[in-house]
Amino acid sequence: MVLTIAACTLPTFAQNTGAATYTSKCQMCHGADGTGNTPAGKAMKAPSFLSPATVKESNADLIAVTKNGKGKMPAYAGKLTDAEIKDIIAHVRTLQK
């Protein structure tokens, strides 16, 4: 019974972790809603996570951009763990629903 409860709470924990990391590392440019409609986002031309092109991108593609950077977006490899990056992408997917 305990294992079932632990298994049910893990996705919520990961999602909350992704949301918290997104808030501290991504929200300034990409916005709370993922549209990129912020002063910093407009200046950097941050893409909207809600655009059809971004929604179609695979998780692996979004992870690669986060790790390696793209355009004016800095690389987060070495600044965030692989697990943190995966949690951020999971959070971005919740913004797209």
PDB file as gemmi writes it, atoms N, CA and C in Angstrom:
CRYST1    1.000    1.000    1.000  90.00  90.00  90.00 P 1                      
ATOM      1  N   MET A   1       0.830  -1.190   0.000  1.00  0.00           N  
ATOM      2  CA  MET A   1       0.000   0.000   0.000  1.00  0.00           C  
ATOM      3  C   MET A   1       0.873   1.252   0.000  1.00  0.00           C  
ATOM      4  N   VAL A   2       1.942   1.280   0.763  1.00  0.00           N  
ATOM      5  CA  VAL A   2       2.821   2.451   0.828  1.00  0.00           C  
ATOM      6  C   VAL A   2       3.460   2.706  -0.530  1.00  0.00           C  
ATOM      7  N   LEU A   3       3.850   1.645  -1.227  1.00  0.00           N  
ATOM      8  CA  LEU A   3       4.463   1.816  -2.538  1.00  0.00           C  
ATOM      9  C   LEU A   3       3.490   2.448  -3.522  1.00  0.00           C  
ATOM     10  N   THR A   4       2.247   2.070  -3.453  1.00  0.00           N  
ATOM     11  CA  THR A   4       1.242   2.660  -4.333  1.00  0.00           C  
ATOM     12  C   THR A   4       1.110   4.148  -4.081  1.00  0.00           C  
ATOM     13  N   ILE A   5       1.081   4.551  -2.850  1.00  0.00           N  
ATOM     14  CA  ILE A   5       0.966   5.967  -2.501  1.00  0.00           C  
ATOM     15  C   ILE A   5       2.200   6.720  -2.985  1.00  0.00           C  
ATOM     16  N   ALA A   6       3.381   6.152  -2.760  1.00  0.00           N  
ATOM     17  CA  ALA A   6       4.621   6.806  -3.200  1.00  0.00           C  
ATOM     18  C   ALA A   6       4.638   6.939  -4.714  1.00  0.00           C  
ATOM     19  N   ALA A   7       4.203   5.916  -5.435  1.00  0.00           N  
ATOM     20  CA  ALA A   7       4.189   5.971  -6.889  1.00  0.00           C  
ATOM     21  C   ALA A   7       3.207   7.021  -7.393  1.00  0.00           C  
ATOM     22  N   CYS A   8       2.121   7.200  -6.687  1.00  0.00           N  
ATOM     23  CA  CYS A   8       1.128   8.189  -7.105  1.00  0.00           C  
ATOM     24  C   CYS A   8       1.590   9.621  -6.845  1.00  0.00           C  
ATOM     25  N   THR A   9       2.433   9.815  -5.870  1.00  0.00           N  
ATOM     26  CA  THR A   9       2.845  11.174  -5.540  1.00  0.00           C  
ATOM     27  C   THR A   9       4.087  11.624  -6.293  1.00  0.00           C  
ATOM     28  N   LEU A  10       4.852  10.730  -6.869  1.00  0.00           N  
ATOM     29  CA  LEU A  10       6.066  11.125  -7.581  1.00  0.00           C  
ATOM     30  C   LEU A  10       5.809  12.069  -8.744  1.00  0.00           C  
ATOM     31  N   PRO A  11       4.846  11.824  -9.633  1.00  0.00           N  
ATOM     32  CA  PRO A  11       4.636  12.767 -10.723  1.00  0.00           C  
ATOM     33  C   PRO A  11       4.279  14.166 -10.222  1.00  0.00           C  
ATOM     34  N   THR A  12       3.508  14.261  -9.182  1.00  0.00           N  
ATOM     35  CA  THR A  12       3.165  15.564  -8.632  1.00  0.00           C  
ATOM     36  C   THR A  12       4.407  16.263  -8.104  1.00  0.00           C  
ATOM     37  N   PHE A  13       5.274  15.521  -7.426  1.00  0.00           N  
ATOM     38  CA  PHE A  13       6.509  16.104  -6.912  1.00  0.00           C  
ATOM     39  C   PHE A  13       7.368  16.617  -8.065  1.00  0.00           C  
ATOM     40  N   ALA A  14       7.518  15.795  -9.122  1.00  0.00           N  
ATOM     41  CA  ALA A  14       8.329  16.206 -10.263  1.00  0.00           C  
ATOM     42  C   ALA A  14       7.723  17.444 -10.932  1.00  0.00           C  
ATOM     43  N   GLN A  15       6.412  17.463 -11.053  1.00  0.00           N  
ATOM     44  CA  GLN A  15       5.741  18.596 -11.671  1.00  0.00           C  
ATOM     45  C   GLN A  15       5.948  19.858 -10.833  1.00  0.00           C  
ATOM     46  N   ASN A  16       5.819  19.739  -9.515  1.00  0.00           N  
ATOM     47  CA  ASN A  16       6.038  20.888  -8.648  1.00  0.00           C  
ATOM     48  C   ASN A  16       7.488  21.350  -8.722  1.00  0.00           C  
ATOM     49  N   THR A  17       8.422  20.409  -8.765  1.00  0.00           N  
ATOM     50  CA  THR A  17       9.828  20.754  -8.896  1.00  0.00           C  
ATOM     51  C   THR A  17      10.058  21.469 -10.220  1.00  0.00           C  
ATOM     52  N   GLY A  18       9.476  20.960 -11.297  1.00  0.00           N  
ATOM     53  CA  GLY A  18       9.608  21.597 -12.606  1.00  0.00           C  
ATOM     54  C   GLY A  18       9.014  22.984 -12.612  1.00  0.00           C  
ATOM     55  N   ALA A  19       7.884  23.156 -11.975  1.00  0.00           N  
ATOM     56  CA  ALA A  19       7.232  24.466 -11.908  1.00  0.00           C  
ATOM     57  C   ALA A  19       8.089  25.455 -11.128  1.00  0.00           C  
ATOM     58  N   ALA A  20       8.665  24.994 -10.024  1.00  0.00           N  
ATOM     59  CA  ALA A  20       9.499  25.884  -9.209  1.00  0.00           C  
ATOM     60  C   ALA A  20      10.764  26.284  -9.959  1.00  0.00           C  
ATOM     61  N   THR A  21      11.384  25.338 -10.633  1.00  0.00           N  
ATOM     62  CA  THR A  21      12.588  25.650 -11.397  1.00  0.00           C  
ATOM     63  C   THR A  21      12.249  26.549 -12.581  1.00  0.00           C  
ATOM     64  N   TYR A  22      11.126  26.274 -13.241  1.00  0.00           N  
ATOM     65  CA  TYR A  22      10.668  27.128 -14.340  1.00  0.00           C  
ATOM     66  C   TYR A  22      10.491  28.559 -13.837  1.00  0.00           C  
ATOM     67  N   THR A  23       9.851  28.710 -12.693  1.00  0.00           N  
ATOM     68  CA  THR A  23       9.612  30.044 -12.136  1.00  0.00           C  
ATOM     69  C   THR A  23      10.926  30.779 -11.899  1.00  0.00           C  
ATOM     70  N   SER A  24      11.912  30.094 -11.380  1.00  0.00           N  
ATOM     71  CA  SER A  24      13.167  30.769 -11.045  1.00  0.00           C  
ATOM     72  C   SER A  24      14.107  30.949 -12.226  1.00  0.00           C  
ATOM     73  N   LYS A  25      14.032  30.091 -13.234  1.00  0.00           N  
ATOM     74  CA  LYS A  25      15.002  30.135 -14.327  1.00  0.00           C  
ATOM     75  C   LYS A  25      14.436  30.543 -15.687  1.00  0.00           C  
ATOM     76  N   CYS A  26      13.140  30.340 -15.911  1.00  0.00           N  
ATOM     77  CA  CYS A  26      12.580  30.495 -17.254  1.00  0.00           C  
ATOM     78  C   CYS A  26      11.506  31.579 -17.360  1.00  0.00           C  
ATOM     79  N   GLN A  27      10.788  31.772 -16.284  1.00  0.00           N  
ATOM     80  CA  GLN A  27       9.604  32.630 -16.318  1.00  0.00           C  
ATOM     81  C   GLN A  27       9.915  34.077 -16.706  1.00  0.00           C  
ATOM     82  N   MET A  28      11.073  34.594 -16.339  1.00  0.00           N  
ATOM     83  CA  MET A  28      11.394  35.979 -16.632  1.00  0.00           C  
ATOM     84  C   MET A  28      11.301  36.253 -18.144  1.00  0.00           C  
ATOM     85  N   CYS A  29      11.715  35.308 -18.946  1.00  0.00           N  
ATOM     86  CA  CYS A  29      11.661  35.490 -20.401  1.00  0.00           C  
ATOM     87  C   CYS A  29      10.432  34.844 -21.033  1.00  0.00           C  
ATOM     88  N   HIS A  30      10.097  33.652 -20.592  1.00  0.00           N  
ATOM     89  CA  HIS A  30       9.011  32.910 -21.238  1.00  0.00           C  
ATOM     90  C   HIS A  30       7.640  33.191 -20.639  1.00  0.00           C  
ATOM     91  N   GLY A  31       7.587  33.865 -19.484  1.00  0.00           N  
ATOM     92  CA  GLY A  31       6.316  34.210 -18.862  1.00  0.00           C  
ATOM     93  C   GLY A  31       5.722  33.072 -18.069  1.00  0.00           C  
ATOM     94  N   ALA A  32       4.877  33.419 -17.126  1.00  0.00           N  
ATOM     95  CA  ALA A  32       4.223  32.410 -16.283  1.00  0.00           C  
ATOM     96  C   ALA A  32       3.363  31.468 -17.115  1.00  0.00           C  
ATOM     97  N   ASP A  33       2.802  32.002 -18.202  1.00  0.00           N  
ATOM     98  CA  ASP A  33       1.917  31.199 -19.055  1.00  0.00           C  
ATOM     99  C   ASP A  33       2.640  30.570 -20.245  1.00  0.00           C  
ATOM    100  N   GLY A  34       3.937  30.851 -20.401  1.00  0.00           N  
ATOM    101  CA  GLY A  34       4.717  30.254 -21.482  1.00  0.00           C  
ATOM    102  C   GLY A  34       4.626  30.970 -22.814  1.00  0.00           C  
ATOM    103  N   THR A  35       3.989  32.132 -22.845  1.00  0.00           N  
ATOM    104  CA  THR A  35       3.810  32.835 -24.124  1.00  0.00           C  
ATOM    105  C   THR A  35       5.010  33.668 -24.546  1.00  0.00           C  
ATOM    106  N   GLY A  36       5.921  33.942 -23.627  1.00  0.00           N  
ATOM    107  CA  GLY A  36       7.064  34.797 -23.941  1.00  0.00           C  
ATOM    108  C   GLY A  36       6.706  36.267 -23.957  1.00  0.00           C  
ATOM    109  N   ASN A  37       5.520  36.576 -23.472  1.00  0.00           N  
ATOM    110  CA  ASN A  37       5.023  37.947 -23.488  1.00  0.00           C  
ATOM    111  C   ASN A  37       5.456  38.688 -22.221  1.00  0.00           C  
ATOM    112  N   THR A  38       6.764  38.896 -22.099  1.00  0.00           N  
ATOM    113  CA  THR A  38       7.351  39.641 -20.984  1.00  0.00           C  
ATOM    114  C   THR A  38       8.333  40.643 -21.585  1.00  0.00           C  
ATOM    115  N   PRO A  39       8.706  41.684 -20.857  1.00  0.00           N  
ATOM    116  CA  PRO A  39       9.701  42.612 -21.405  1.00  0.00           C  
ATOM    117  C   PRO A  39      10.999  41.903 -21.827  1.00  0.00           C  
ATOM    118  N   ALA A  40      11.501  41.028 -20.976  1.00  0.00           N  
ATOM    119  CA  ALA A  40      12.728  40.299 -21.319  1.00  0.00           C  
ATOM    120  C   ALA A  40      12.481  39.341 -22.475  1.00  0.00           C  
ATOM    121  N   GLY A  41      11.324  38.698 -22.472  1.00  0.00           N  
ATOM    122  CA  GLY A  41      10.981  37.766 -23.544  1.00  0.00           C  
ATOM    123  C   GLY A  41      10.880  38.453 -24.888  1.00  0.00           C  
ATOM    124  N   LYS A  42      10.269  39.632 -24.901  1.00  0.00           N  
ATOM    125  CA  LYS A  42      10.156  40.387 -26.149  1.00  0.00           C  
ATOM    126  C   LYS A  42      11.530  40.834 -26.624  1.00  0.00           C  
ATOM    127  N   ALA A  43      12.370  41.296 -25.702  1.00  0.00           N  
ATOM    128  CA  ALA A  43      13.712  41.747 -26.067  1.00  0.00           C  
ATOM    129  C   ALA A  43      14.550  40.598 -26.634  1.00  0.00           C  
ATOM    130  N   MET A  44      14.367  39.413 -26.068  1.00  0.00           N  
ATOM    131  CA  MET A  44      15.145  38.253 -26.517  1.00  0.00           C  
ATOM    132  C   MET A  44      14.428  37.452 -27.597  1.00  0.00           C  
ATOM    133  N   LYS A  45      13.211  37.863 -27.937  1.00  0.00           N  
ATOM    134  CA  LYS A  45      12.383  37.142 -28.909  1.00  0.00           C  
ATOM    135  C   LYS A  45      12.178  35.687 -28.480  1.00  0.00           C  
ATOM    136  N   ALA A  46      11.849  35.533 -27.193  1.00  0.00           N  
ATOM    137  CA  ALA A  46      11.597  34.194 -26.652  1.00  0.00           C  
ATOM    138  C   ALA A  46      10.359  33.607 -27.322  1.00  0.00           C  
ATOM    139  N   PRO A  47      10.464  32.394 -27.812  1.00  0.00           N  
ATOM    140  CA  PRO A  47       9.306  31.791 -28.465  1.00  0.00           C  
ATOM    141  C   PRO A  47       8.221  31.426 -27.460  1.00  0.00           C  
ATOM    142  N   SER A  48       7.004  31.424 -27.929  1.00  0.00           N  
ATOM    143  CA  SER A  48       5.889  30.967 -27.110  1.00  0.00           C  
ATOM    144  C   SER A  48       5.896  29.443 -27.072  1.00  0.00           C  
ATOM    145  N   PHE A  49       5.756  28.903 -25.877  1.00  0.00           N  
ATOM    146  CA  PHE A  49       5.643  27.455 -25.756  1.00  0.00           C  
ATOM    147  C   PHE A  49       4.285  26.963 -26.247  1.00  0.00           C  
ATOM    148  N   LEU A  50       3.371  27.896 -26.511  1.00  0.00           N  
ATOM    149  CA  LEU A  50       2.033  27.531 -26.969  1.00  0.00           C  
ATOM    150  C   LEU A  50       1.925  27.533 -28.493  1.00  0.00           C  
ATOM    151  N   SER A  51       2.975  27.972 -29.179  1.00  0.00           N  
ATOM    152  CA  SER A  51       2.925  27.999 -30.645  1.00  0.00           C  
ATOM    153  C   SER A  51       2.863  26.568 -31.178  1.00  0.00           C  
ATOM    154  N   PRO A  52       2.150  26.376 -32.285  1.00  0.00           N  
ATOM    155  CA  PRO A  52       2.056  25.023 -32.855  1.00  0.00           C  
ATOM    156  C   PRO A  52       3.426  24.396 -33.133  1.00  0.00           C  
ATOM    157  N   ALA A  53       4.385  25.195 -33.567  1.00  0.00           N  
ATOM    158  CA  ALA A  53       5.716  24.655 -33.868  1.00  0.00           C  
ATOM    159  C   ALA A  53       6.387  24.112 -32.605  1.00  0.00           C  
ATOM    160  N   THR A  54       6.266  24.841 -31.499  1.00  0.00           N  
ATOM    161  CA  THR A  54       6.885  24.393 -30.252  1.00  0.00           C  
ATOM    162  C   THR A  54       6.139  23.205 -29.667  1.00  0.00           C  
ATOM    163  N   VAL A  55       4.828  23.218 -29.757  1.00  0.00           N  
ATOM    164  CA  VAL A  55       4.033  22.091 -29.246  1.00  0.00           C  
ATOM    165  C   VAL A  55       4.428  20.805 -29.970  1.00  0.00           C  
ATOM    166  N   LYS A  56       4.741  20.901 -31.269  1.00  0.00           N  
ATOM    167  CA  LYS A  56       5.110  19.716 -32.061  1.00  0.00           C  
ATOM    168  C   LYS A  56       6.516  19.204 -31.763  1.00  0.00           C  
ATOM    169  N   GLU A  57       7.366  20.046 -31.168  1.00  0.00           N  
ATOM    170  CA  GLU A  57       8.732  19.609 -30.888  1.00  0.00           C  
ATOM    171  C   GLU A  57       8.726  18.480 -29.874  1.00  0.00           C  
ATOM    172  N   SER A  58       9.650  17.561 -30.043  1.00  0.00           N  
ATOM    173  CA  SER A  58       9.757  16.442 -29.098  1.00  0.00           C  
ATOM    174  C   SER A  58      10.370  16.918 -27.790  1.00  0.00           C  
ATOM    175  N   ASN A  59      10.170  16.132 -26.749  1.00  0.00           N  
ATOM    176  CA  ASN A  59      10.811  16.441 -25.470  1.00  0.00           C  
ATOM    177  C   ASN A  59      12.326  16.476 -25.642  1.00  0.00           C  
ATOM    178  N   ALA A  60      12.864  15.562 -26.440  1.00  0.00           N  
ATOM    179  CA  ALA A  60      14.314  15.524 -26.669  1.00  0.00           C  
ATOM    180  C   ALA A  60      14.790  16.831 -27.308  1.00  0.00           C  
ATOM    181  N   ASP A  61      14.017  17.382 -28.243  1.00  0.00           N  
ATOM    182  CA  ASP A  61      14.387  18.654 -28.876  1.00  0.00           C  
ATOM    183  C   ASP A  61      14.375  19.793 -27.860  1.00  0.00           C  
ATOM    184  N   LEU A  62      13.341  19.840 -27.019  1.00  0.00           N  
ATOM    185  CA  LEU A  62      13.246  20.897 -26.009  1.00  0.00           C  
ATOM    186  C   LEU A  62      14.356  20.764 -24.965  1.00  0.00           C  
ATOM    187  N   ILE A  63      14.690  19.544 -24.613  1.00  0.00           N  
ATOM    188  CA  ILE A  63      15.792  19.306 -23.684  1.00  0.00           C  
ATOM    189  C   ILE A  63      17.102  19.778 -24.300  1.00  0.00           C  
ATOM    190  N   ALA A  64      17.318  19.487 -25.574  1.00  0.00           N  
ATOM    191  CA  ALA A  64      18.550  19.899 -26.250  1.00  0.00           C  
ATOM    192  C   ALA A  64      18.680  21.420 -26.281  1.00  0.00           C  
ATOM    193  N   VAL A  65      17.588  22.121 -26.581  1.00  0.00           N  
ATOM    194  CA  VAL A  65      17.628  23.580 -26.603  1.00  0.00           C  
ATOM    195  C   VAL A  65      17.929  24.120 -25.211  1.00  0.00           C  
ATOM    196  N   THR A  66      17.327  23.531 -24.203  1.00  0.00           N  
ATOM    197  CA  THR A  66      17.560  23.979 -22.832  1.00  0.00           C  
ATOM    198  C   THR A  66      19.020  23.748 -22.434  1.00  0.00           C  
ATOM    199  N   LYS A  67      19.551  22.602 -22.774  1.00  0.00           N  
ATOM    200  CA  LYS A  67      20.937  22.296 -22.424  1.00  0.00           C  
ATOM    201  C   LYS A  67      21.934  23.145 -23.196  1.00  0.00           C  
ATOM    202  N   ASN A  68      21.709  23.291 -24.501  1.00  0.00           N  
ATOM    203  CA  ASN A  68      22.702  23.898 -25.380  1.00  0.00           C  
ATOM    204  C   ASN A  68      22.458  25.368 -25.687  1.00  0.00           C  
ATOM    205  N   GLY A  69      21.263  25.863 -25.360  1.00  0.00           N  
ATOM    206  CA  GLY A  69      20.906  27.228 -25.699  1.00  0.00           C  
ATOM    207  C   GLY A  69      20.517  27.327 -27.172  1.00  0.00           C  
ATOM    208  N   LYS A  70      19.934  28.476 -27.514  1.00  0.00           N  
ATOM    209  CA  LYS A  70      19.550  28.700 -28.910  1.00  0.00           C  
ATOM    210  C   LYS A  70      19.281  30.191 -29.071  1.00  0.00           C  
ATOM    211  N   GLY A  71      19.846  30.789 -30.079  1.00  0.00           N  
ATOM    212  CA  GLY A  71      19.677  32.224 -30.253  1.00  0.00           C  
ATOM    213  C   GLY A  71      20.231  32.960 -29.050  1.00  0.00           C  
ATOM    214  N   LYS A  72      19.403  33.802 -28.444  1.00  0.00           N  
ATOM    215  CA  LYS A  72      19.833  34.565 -27.274  1.00  0.00           C  
ATOM    216  C   LYS A  72      19.655  33.801 -25.961  1.00  0.00           C  
ATOM    217  N   MET A  73      19.035  32.621 -26.037  1.00  0.00           N  
ATOM    218  CA  MET A  73      18.844  31.835 -24.818  1.00  0.00           C  
ATOM    219  C   MET A  73      20.154  31.162 -24.426  1.00  0.00           C  
ATOM    220  N   PRO A  74      20.572  31.336 -23.176  1.00  0.00           N  
ATOM    221  CA  PRO A  74      21.827  30.705 -22.742  1.00  0.00           C  
ATOM    222  C   PRO A  74      21.666  29.199 -22.555  1.00  0.00           C  
ATOM    223  N   ALA A  75      22.780  28.507 -22.595  1.00  0.00           N  
ATOM    224  CA  ALA A  75      22.803  27.067 -22.324  1.00  0.00           C  
ATOM    225  C   ALA A  75      22.692  26.840 -20.819  1.00  0.00           C  
ATOM    226  N   TYR A  76      21.935  25.827 -20.444  1.00  0.00           N  
ATOM    227  CA  TYR A  76      21.774  25.493 -19.033  1.00  0.00           C  
ATOM    228  C   TYR A  76      22.471  24.197 -18.651  1.00  0.00           C  
ATOM    229  N   ALA A  77      23.197  23.582 -19.579  1.00  0.00           N  
ATOM    230  CA  ALA A  77      24.000  22.407 -19.241  1.00  0.00           C  
ATOM    231  C   ALA A  77      25.041  22.843 -18.217  1.00  0.00           C  
ATOM    232  N   GLY A  78      25.161  22.096 -17.139  1.00  0.00           N  
ATOM    233  CA  GLY A  78      26.095  22.441 -16.082  1.00  0.00           C  
ATOM    234  C   GLY A  78      25.519  23.400 -15.058  1.00  0.00           C  
ATOM    235  N   LYS A  79      24.420  24.062 -15.401  1.00  0.00           N  
ATOM    236  CA  LYS A  79      23.744  24.967 -14.465  1.00  0.00           C  
ATOM    237  C   LYS A  79      22.531  24.277 -13.840  1.00  0.00           C  
ATOM    238  N   LEU A  80      21.914  23.397 -14.614  1.00  0.00           N  
ATOM    239  CA  LEU A  80      20.776  22.596 -14.151  1.00  0.00           C  
ATOM    240  C   LEU A  80      21.110  21.131 -14.399  1.00  0.00           C  
ATOM    241  N   THR A  81      20.625  20.270 -13.553  1.00  0.00           N  
ATOM    242  CA  THR A  81      20.826  18.833 -13.753  1.00  0.00           C  
ATOM    243  C   THR A  81      19.904  18.340 -14.859  1.00  0.00           C  
ATOM    244  N   ASP A  82      20.210  17.154 -15.377  1.00  0.00           N  
ATOM    245  CA  ASP A  82      19.332  16.546 -16.379  1.00  0.00           C  
ATOM    246  C   ASP A  82      17.928  16.372 -15.826  1.00  0.00           C  
ATOM    247  N   ALA A  83      17.826  15.978 -14.560  1.00  0.00           N  
ATOM    248  CA  ALA A  83      16.509  15.783 -13.935  1.00  0.00           C  
ATOM    249  C   ALA A  83      15.746  17.104 -13.853  1.00  0.00           C  
ATOM    250  N   GLU A  84      16.429  18.181 -13.499  1.00  0.00           N  
ATOM    251  CA  GLU A  84      15.765  19.491 -13.429  1.00  0.00           C  
ATOM    252  C   GLU A  84      15.267  19.920 -14.800  1.00  0.00           C  
ATOM    253  N   ILE A  85      16.072  19.694 -15.822  1.00  0.00           N  
ATOM    254  CA  ILE A  85      15.669  20.062 -17.180  1.00  0.00           C  
ATOM    255  C   ILE A  85      14.459  19.244 -17.615  1.00  0.00           C  
ATOM    256  N   LYS A  86      14.464  17.954 -17.346  1.00  0.00           N  
ATOM    257  CA  LYS A  86      13.313  17.107 -17.690  1.00  0.00           C  
ATOM    258  C   LYS A  86      12.063  17.571 -16.949  1.00  0.00           C  
ATOM    259  N   ASP A  87      12.205  17.959 -15.690  1.00  0.00           N  
ATOM    260  CA  ASP A  87      11.063  18.448 -14.916  1.00  0.00           C  
ATOM    261  C   ASP A  87      10.537  19.764 -15.496  1.00  0.00           C  
ATOM    262  N   ILE A  88      11.424  20.620 -15.952  1.00  0.00           N  
ATOM    263  CA  ILE A  88      10.994  21.876 -16.590  1.00  0.00           C  
ATOM    264  C   ILE A  88      10.193  21.569 -17.847  1.00  0.00           C  
ATOM    265  N   ILE A  89      10.683  20.663 -18.668  1.00  0.00           N  
ATOM    266  CA  ILE A  89       9.979  20.317 -19.905  1.00  0.00           C  
ATOM    267  C   ILE A  89       8.614  19.712 -19.572  1.00  0.00           C  
ATOM    268  N   ALA A  90       8.544  18.900 -18.542  1.00  0.00           N  
ATOM    269  CA  ALA A  90       7.244  18.354 -18.121  1.00  0.00           C  
ATOM    270  C   ALA A  90       6.306  19.488 -17.724  1.00  0.00           C  
ATOM    271  N   HIS A  91       6.828  20.496 -17.047  1.00  0.00           N  
ATOM    272  CA  HIS A  91       6.003  21.643 -16.673  1.00  0.00           C  
ATOM    273  C   HIS A  91       5.568  22.416 -17.914  1.00  0.00           C  
ATOM    274  N   VAL A  92       6.467  22.619 -18.859  1.00  0.00           N  
ATOM    275  CA  VAL A  92       6.111  23.316 -20.106  1.00  0.00           C  
ATOM    276  C   VAL A  92       4.968  22.580 -20.796  1.00  0.00           C  
ATOM    277  N   ARG A  93       5.001  21.276 -20.794  1.00  0.00           N  
ATOM    278  CA  ARG A  93       3.918  20.501 -21.417  1.00  0.00           C  
ATOM    279  C   ARG A  93       2.580  20.760 -20.728  1.00  0.00           C  
ATOM    280  N   THR A  94       2.588  21.014 -19.424  1.00  0.00           N  
ATOM    281  CA  THR A  94       1.325  21.310 -18.746  1.00  0.00           C  
ATOM    282  C   THR A  94       0.793  22.686 -19.171  1.00  0.00           C  
ATOM    283  N   LEU A  95       1.679  23.602 -19.526  1.00  0.00           N  
ATOM    284  CA  LEU A  95       1.251  24.922 -20.005  1.00  0.00           C  
ATOM    285  C   LEU A  95       0.592  24.816 -21.378  1.00  0.00           C  
ATOM    286  N   GLN A  96       0.932  23.799 -22.122  1.00  0.00           N  
ATOM    287  CA  GLN A  96       0.421  23.639 -23.485  1.00  0.00           C  
ATOM    288  C   GLN A  96      -0.968  23.009 -23.540  1.00  0.00           C  
ATOM    289  N   LYS A  97      -1.497  22.608 -22.389  1.00  0.00           N  
ATOM    290  CA  LYS A  97      -2.819  21.954 -22.377  1.00  0.00           C  
ATOM    291  C   LYS A  97      -3.925  22.966 -22.173  1.00  0.00           C  
TER     292      LYS A  97                                                      
END                                                                             
